[in-house]
Amino acid sequence: MGPGGNRGWLLRLVIAFSFAQGAVSMARPAVSYRALALGADERAVGVIAGVYALLPLFAAVPLGRRTDHGRCAPLLPIGVVLISGGCVLSGLAGSLWAMAVWSGVMGLGHLAFVIGAQSLVARQSAPHEQDRNFGHFTIGASLGQLVGPIAAGALIGGPDMAGTSALALLVAGAGAAVAVSSLWRIEHRRTASGPGEAAGDRVPVRGILRARGVPAGILISLSVLSATDILTAYLPVVGEHRGIAPSVIGLLLSLRAAATIACRLVLTPLLRLLGRTALLTVTCLLAAVLCAGVALPVPVWALAVMLAALGFCLGVGQPLSMTTVVQAAPEGARSTALALRLTGNRLGQVAAPATAGLVAGVAGVAAPFVMLGVLLLLSSGVALRSPAKPAPERQRARAARPRRRSDA
């Protein structure tokens, strides 16, 4: 069955992604609470959150290359195993350095799963279906982000914070393993091979990054993911300082995720109404204002309203940046382009939490949200200048042209 033909694979991929992302979204705040219980300060929480992205930072492009010239599906169960193992071993770890290591393993698993899954969507969707299918695909992430923090909040608390957070990590590991059940024969035979099988057909990274639209998609994705990541890692710290219970923090994070799901369900009519460029620009600008607003000492109900609006705005950036990168990338290098986008994400996940930890240590735990507001404001300017339509084939050819000299 060719691209766009049978959508049963997409539903199964969404289900698998929901379990995998749910485990990660449950584990991330659990890791923060367990680290705090083991004596970590704000800086140490930021470092541990950053290590989650460190191993994937070096693995993204090689995995993308492999996927461009082979099958996508094998990366999915490998990713699930690493996520599950990272969660369980983080729960069993008794020191901060061990938690950082297993957090990195969890991040590597998440990267492998996401590269395989995004490449599968790009390969098995017709061009006119990509905005919609990427939007539906990212609903899986939002569902996981909805359920994971609620589950973490329900399990974590009481006098034994170290024990309850460890239990949450073990449960997250078991939940991740369930994702394997949806992955059987998910890749169509006719799309199992990438368009540029031969090693000589590889487009250099420089050529991919020259394609108009790819850098903009990378920056927008980095900003949106950094906002989501720091919300997940630092809202528990804000809650501790403001006296907000872990269960309430879990509900607030899930409210943000529910608003993101709502956004992606109405993404197609929003695109028809505003167009891709205007929609990306407006939502990044509003998200910048709302992120900065989280730094204010507002009551819980006002924080809930801001997080719901923020979740809706953040729901636009990820699926549209995927489509922007896929349609702008040279033929035969789309998985690598998606991997570069994920490399940008991981750079943000390494730098943003570490920077947030330093900022929080100097200016208070709410200050990282002001930093995020500035980053999203920059992204709104980039989105305004990004192309409204996919780059024409001649631009793709121009981006790919240097490859013969580079590969020689």
C-alpha positions as CSV (number, residue, x, y, z in Angstrom):
1,M,0.0,0.0,0.0
2,G,1.5,3.4,-1.0
3,P,1.6,6.6,1.0
4,G,-1.7,7.8,2.2
5,G,-3.4,4.5,1.4
6,N,-4.0,2.6,4.7
7,R,-4.2,4.7,7.8
8,G,-4.3,1.8,10.2
9,W,-0.5,2.2,10.6
10,L,-0.9,5.8,11.7
11,L,-3.4,4.9,14.4
12,R,-1.1,2.2,15.7
13,L,1.8,4.6,15.6
14,V,-0.1,7.1,17.6
15,I,-1.0,4.5,20.2
16,A,2.6,3.4,20.5
17,F,3.8,7.0,20.7
18,S,1.2,7.6,23.5
19,F,2.7,4.9,25.7
20,A,6.3,5.8,24.9
21,Q,5.8,9.5,25.5
22,G,3.6,8.8,28.5
23,A,6.4,6.9,30.1
24,V,8.9,9.8,29.4
25,S,6.5,12.4,30.6
26,M,5.9,10.5,33.8
27,A,9.6,9.9,34.3
28,R,10.8,13.4,33.8
29,P,9.1,15.0,36.8
30,A,9.7,11.8,38.8
31,V,13.4,12.2,38.1
32,S,13.3,15.8,39.3
33,Y,11.5,14.9,42.5
34,R,13.8,11.9,43.1
35,A,16.8,14.1,42.5
36,L,15.5,16.7,45.0
37,A,14.9,13.9,47.5
38,L,18.5,12.7,47.1
39,G,19.8,16.2,47.9
40,A,20.0,17.9,44.5
41,D,19.6,21.7,44.2
42,E,18.2,23.6,41.3
43,R,21.5,23.5,39.4
44,A,21.8,19.7,39.8
45,V,18.2,19.2,38.5
46,G,19.0,21.3,35.5
47,V,22.2,19.2,34.8
48,I,20.3,15.9,35.1
49,A,17.6,17.2,32.8
50,G,20.3,18.3,30.3
51,V,22.0,14.9,30.3
52,Y,18.7,13.4,29.0
53,A,19.5,15.1,25.7
54,L,23.3,14.7,25.7
55,L,23.7,11.1,24.3
56,P,21.0,11.8,21.6
57,L,22.9,14.9,20.6
58,F,25.6,12.8,19.0
59,A,23.4,10.0,17.7
60,A,20.7,11.9,15.8
61,V,22.4,12.4,12.4
62,P,23.8,8.9,12.1
63,L,20.4,7.4,12.9
64,G,18.8,9.7,10.4
65,R,21.4,8.6,7.7
66,R,20.7,5.0,8.5
67,T,16.9,5.6,8.1
68,D,17.3,7.5,4.8
69,H,19.0,4.4,3.4
70,G,17.0,1.7,5.1
71,R,14.0,0.9,7.1
72,C,12.3,3.0,9.8
73,A,10.6,0.3,11.8
74,P,13.6,-1.3,13.6
75,L,14.3,1.9,15.5
76,L,10.9,1.8,17.2
77,P,11.3,-1.3,19.4
78,I,14.9,-0.4,20.1
79,G,13.7,3.0,21.3
80,V,11.1,1.4,23.5
81,V,13.6,-0.9,25.2
82,L,16.0,2.0,26.0
83,I,13.1,4.2,27.3
84,S,11.9,1.4,29.5
85,G,15.3,0.4,30.8
86,G,16.3,4.1,31.4
87,C,13.1,4.6,33.5
88,V,13.5,1.5,35.6
89,L,17.3,2.0,36.2
90,S,16.7,5.7,37.2
91,G,14.2,4.4,39.8
92,L,16.8,2.0,41.2
93,A,19.7,4.4,41.1
94,G,20.9,5.6,44.5
95,S,23.1,8.6,43.4
96,L,22.7,11.7,41.3
97,W,25.4,10.7,38.8
98,A,23.7,7.3,38.2
99,M,20.4,9.1,37.7
100,A,22.0,11.4,35.1
101,V,23.4,8.4,33.2
102,W,20.1,6.5,33.0
103,S,18.3,9.7,32.2
104,G,20.7,9.9,29.2
105,V,19.8,6.3,28.2
106,M,16.1,7.2,28.4
107,G,16.7,10.2,26.1
108,L,18.6,8.1,23.6
109,G,15.6,5.7,23.5
110,H,13.2,8.5,23.0
111,L,15.3,9.9,20.1
112,A,15.5,6.5,18.4
113,F,11.8,6.0,18.6
114,V,11.0,9.5,17.4
115,I,13.4,9.4,14.4
116,G,11.9,6.1,13.3
117,A,8.3,7.3,13.8
118,Q,8.7,10.7,12.1
119,S,10.5,9.1,9.1
120,L,7.7,6.6,8.9
121,V,5.1,9.4,8.7
122,A,7.1,11.3,6.1
123,R,7.6,8.2,4.0
124,Q,4.1,6.8,4.2
125,S,2.1,10.1,3.8
126,A,1.4,11.8,0.5
127,P,2.7,15.5,0.4
128,H,-0.8,17.0,0.8
129,E,-1.4,14.7,3.9
130,Q,1.8,15.6,5.8
131,D,0.5,18.6,7.8
132,R,-2.6,16.5,8.9
133,N,-0.7,13.3,9.5
134,F,2.1,14.9,11.5
135,G,-0.6,16.7,13.5
136,H,-2.3,13.4,14.2
137,F,1.1,11.8,15.0
138,T,1.9,14.4,17.6
139,I,-1.4,13.8,19.3
140,G,0.3,10.7,20.5
141,A,2.9,12.8,22.2
142,S,0.3,15.0,23.7
143,L,-1.7,12.1,25.0
144,G,1.4,10.8,26.7
145,Q,2.1,14.3,28.1
146,L,-1.5,14.4,29.4
147,V,-1.5,11.1,31.2
148,G,2.1,10.9,32.3
149,P,2.2,13.9,34.7
150,I,-1.2,12.9,36.3
151,A,0.2,9.4,36.9
152,A,3.4,10.8,38.4
153,G,1.5,13.3,40.6
154,A,-0.8,10.5,41.8
155,L,2.2,8.3,42.9
156,I,4.6,10.9,44.2
157,G,4.2,12.5,47.5
158,G,4.2,12.0,51.3
159,P,7.2,11.8,53.6
160,D,9.0,9.2,51.5
161,M,9.6,11.3,48.3
162,A,12.6,9.2,47.2
163,G,10.5,6.0,47.5
164,T,7.4,7.2,45.8
165,S,9.4,8.9,42.9
166,A,11.2,5.6,42.4
167,L,7.9,3.7,42.2
168,A,6.7,6.2,39.6
169,L,9.8,5.5,37.5
170,L,9.3,1.8,37.7
171,V,5.7,2.2,36.6
172,A,6.8,4.4,33.7
173,G,9.2,1.7,32.6
174,A,6.4,-0.9,32.5
175,G,4.2,1.6,30.6
176,A,6.8,2.2,27.9
177,A,7.1,-1.6,27.3
178,V,3.4,-1.7,26.3
179,A,4.2,0.4,23.2
180,V,5.8,-2.7,21.5
181,S,2.4,-4.3,21.1
182,S,1.4,-1.7,18.4
183,L,4.5,-2.0,16.3
184,W,4.1,-5.3,14.5
185,R,4.5,-4.9,10.7
186,I,3.8,-1.1,10.9
187,E,6.0,-0.3,7.9
188,H,4.7,-0.9,4.4
189,R,6.8,-3.0,2.1
190,R,6.8,-0.5,-0.7
191,T,8.0,2.3,1.5
192,A,10.5,0.2,3.5
193,S,13.5,1.6,1.5
194,G,14.6,5.2,1.3
195,P,14.9,6.9,-2.0
196,G,18.7,7.2,-1.9
197,E,20.0,3.7,-1.0
198,A,23.5,4.1,-2.3
199,A,26.1,5.6,-0.1
200,G,27.1,7.9,-3.0
201,D,23.6,9.5,-3.0
202,R,24.1,11.0,0.4
203,V,23.4,14.7,0.6
204,P,25.9,16.5,2.9
205,V,24.6,18.1,6.1
206,R,25.7,21.5,4.7
207,G,23.5,21.0,1.7
208,I,20.5,20.1,3.8
209,L,20.9,23.1,6.1
210,R,21.1,25.4,3.0
211,A,17.6,24.5,1.9
212,R,15.4,27.4,2.7
213,G,12.9,26.5,5.4
214,V,15.1,23.9,7.2
215,P,16.9,26.3,9.6
216,A,13.6,28.1,10.4
217,G,11.9,24.7,11.2
218,I,14.8,23.7,13.4
219,L,14.8,26.9,15.4
220,I,11.0,26.9,15.9
221,S,11.1,23.2,17.0
222,L,14.0,23.9,19.4
223,S,12.1,26.8,21.0
224,V,8.8,24.9,21.4
225,L,10.4,21.8,22.7
226,S,12.6,23.8,25.2
227,A,9.5,25.4,26.5
228,T,7.7,22.1,27.0
229,D,10.8,20.5,28.5
230,I,11.5,23.2,31.0
231,L,7.8,23.4,32.0
232,T,8.0,19.6,32.7
233,A,11.3,19.8,34.6
234,Y,10.9,23.1,36.4
235,L,7.3,23.4,37.2
236,P,7.8,20.9,40.1
237,V,10.6,23.1,41.4
238,V,8.3,26.2,41.2
239,G,5.6,24.2,42.9
240,E,8.0,23.3,45.8
241,H,8.8,27.0,46.3
242,R,5.2,28.2,46.1
243,G,3.8,25.4,48.2
244,I,1.8,23.7,45.4
245,A,1.3,20.0,45.9
246,P,2.9,17.5,43.4
247,S,-0.6,16.2,42.5
248,V,-1.7,19.8,41.5
249,I,1.5,20.3,39.5
250,G,0.7,17.0,37.7
251,L,-2.8,18.3,36.8
252,L,-1.4,21.6,35.6
253,L,1.1,19.8,33.3
254,S,-1.7,17.6,32.0
255,L,-3.9,20.6,31.4
256,R,-1.1,22.0,29.2
257,A,-1.0,18.8,27.3
258,A,-4.8,18.6,26.9
259,A,-4.8,22.1,25.4
260,T,-2.0,20.9,22.9
261,I,-4.2,18.0,21.9
262,A,-7.1,20.4,21.3
263,C,-4.9,22.5,19.1
264,R,-3.8,19.6,17.0
265,L,-7.4,18.4,16.5
266,V,-8.3,21.8,14.9
267,L,-4.9,22.3,13.2
268,T,-6.3,21.7,9.7
269,P,-9.0,24.4,9.9
270,L,-6.5,26.8,11.5
271,L,-4.1,26.3,8.6
272,R,-6.9,27.0,6.1
273,L,-7.9,30.2,8.1
274,L,-4.4,31.7,8.6
275,G,-1.8,29.8,6.6
276,R,1.3,28.2,7.9
277,T,3.5,31.3,8.3
278,A,0.9,33.4,10.1
279,L,-0.1,30.6,12.4
280,L,3.5,29.8,13.4
281,T,4.2,33.5,14.0
282,V,1.1,34.3,16.0
283,T,1.4,31.2,18.2
284,C,5.1,31.7,19.0
285,L,4.5,35.3,19.9
286,L,1.6,34.4,22.2
287,A,3.6,31.6,23.8
288,A,6.5,34.0,24.5
289,V,4.1,36.3,26.5
290,L,2.5,33.4,28.3
291,C,5.9,31.7,29.2
292,A,7.1,35.0,30.7
293,G,3.8,35.2,32.6
294,V,4.5,31.9,34.4
295,A,7.3,33.7,36.3
296,L,4.7,35.9,38.0
297,P,3.5,34.9,41.5
298,V,-0.1,34.4,40.4
299,P,-2.7,32.1,42.1
300,V,-3.1,28.5,40.9
301,W,-6.2,29.2,38.9
302,A,-4.5,32.0,36.9
303,L,-1.5,29.7,36.4
304,A,-3.9,27.0,35.1
305,V,-5.4,29.5,32.6
306,M,-2.0,30.6,31.4
307,L,-0.8,27.0,31.0
308,A,-3.9,26.0,29.0
309,A,-3.4,28.9,26.6
310,L,0.3,28.2,26.4
311,G,-0.3,24.5,25.6
312,F,-2.6,25.5,22.8
313,C,0.0,27.8,21.3
314,L,2.8,25.3,21.7
315,G,0.7,22.6,19.9
316,V,1.3,24.3,16.5
317,G,5.1,24.4,16.4
318,Q,6.1,20.7,16.4
319,P,3.9,19.3,13.6
320,L,4.3,22.3,11.3
321,S,8.1,22.4,11.8
322,M,8.2,18.7,10.8
323,T,6.3,19.4,7.6
324,T,8.4,22.5,6.9
325,V,11.7,20.5,7.2
326,V,10.5,17.5,5.3
327,Q,9.2,19.5,2.3
328,A,12.2,21.8,2.2
329,A,14.8,19.0,2.5
330,P,16.5,17.6,-0.6
331,E,15.1,14.3,-1.9
332,G,16.7,11.3,-0.3
333,A,17.7,13.2,2.8
334,R,14.4,13.8,4.6
335,S,15.1,11.5,7.5
336,T,18.5,13.1,8.0
337,A,16.8,16.6,7.9
338,L,14.3,15.4,10.5
339,A,17.3,14.1,12.5
340,L,19.0,17.5,12.2
341,R,15.7,19.0,13.5
342,L,15.9,16.6,16.4
343,T,19.6,17.5,16.9
344,G,18.5,21.1,17.3
345,N,15.9,19.9,19.8
346,R,18.5,18.1,21.8
347,L,20.9,21.0,21.7
348,G,18.0,23.0,23.2
349,Q,17.4,20.2,25.8
350,V,21.1,20.2,26.8
351,A,21.5,24.0,26.9
352,A,18.1,25.2,28.1
353,P,17.9,23.2,31.3
354,A,21.5,23.8,32.2
355,T,21.1,27.5,31.5
356,A,17.8,27.4,33.4
357,G,19.6,25.9,36.3
358,L,22.1,28.7,36.4
359,V,19.4,31.4,35.9
360,A,17.3,29.8,38.6
361,G,20.3,29.7,41.0
362,V,21.0,33.4,40.5
363,A,17.6,35.0,39.9
364,G,15.1,32.5,41.3
365,V,13.2,29.5,40.1
366,A,10.7,31.4,38.0
367,A,13.4,33.2,35.9
368,P,13.9,30.4,33.4
369,F,10.4,31.0,32.1
370,V,11.4,34.6,31.2
371,M,14.3,33.2,29.3
372,L,12.0,30.9,27.4
373,G,9.8,33.9,26.5
374,V,12.8,35.6,24.9
375,L,13.6,32.4,22.9
376,L,10.0,32.1,21.6
377,L,9.9,35.7,20.7
378,L,13.0,35.2,18.5
379,S,11.2,32.1,16.9
380,S,8.2,34.2,16.1
381,G,10.4,36.6,14.1
382,V,12.0,33.6,12.3
383,A,8.6,32.1,11.5
384,L,7.5,35.4,10.0
385,R,10.3,35.3,7.5
386,S,10.0,31.6,6.7
387,P,8.6,30.5,3.3
388,A,4.8,30.1,3.2
389,K,5.1,27.3,0.6
390,P,7.5,24.4,0.2
391,A,10.8,25.2,-1.6
392,P,10.6,24.4,-5.3
393,E,12.5,21.5,-6.7
394,R,15.2,23.8,-8.2
395,Q,16.0,25.0,-4.7
396,R,16.3,21.4,-3.5
397,A,18.6,20.6,-6.3
398,R,20.7,23.7,-5.5
399,A,21.0,22.6,-1.9
400,A,22.0,19.1,-3.0
401,R,24.5,20.2,-5.6
402,P,27.7,20.5,-3.4
403,R,27.4,16.9,-2.4
404,R,29.5,15.5,-5.3
405,R,32.5,17.8,-4.3
406,S,32.0,16.9,-0.6
407,D,31.7,13.2,-1.1
408,A,34.6,13.0,-3.5
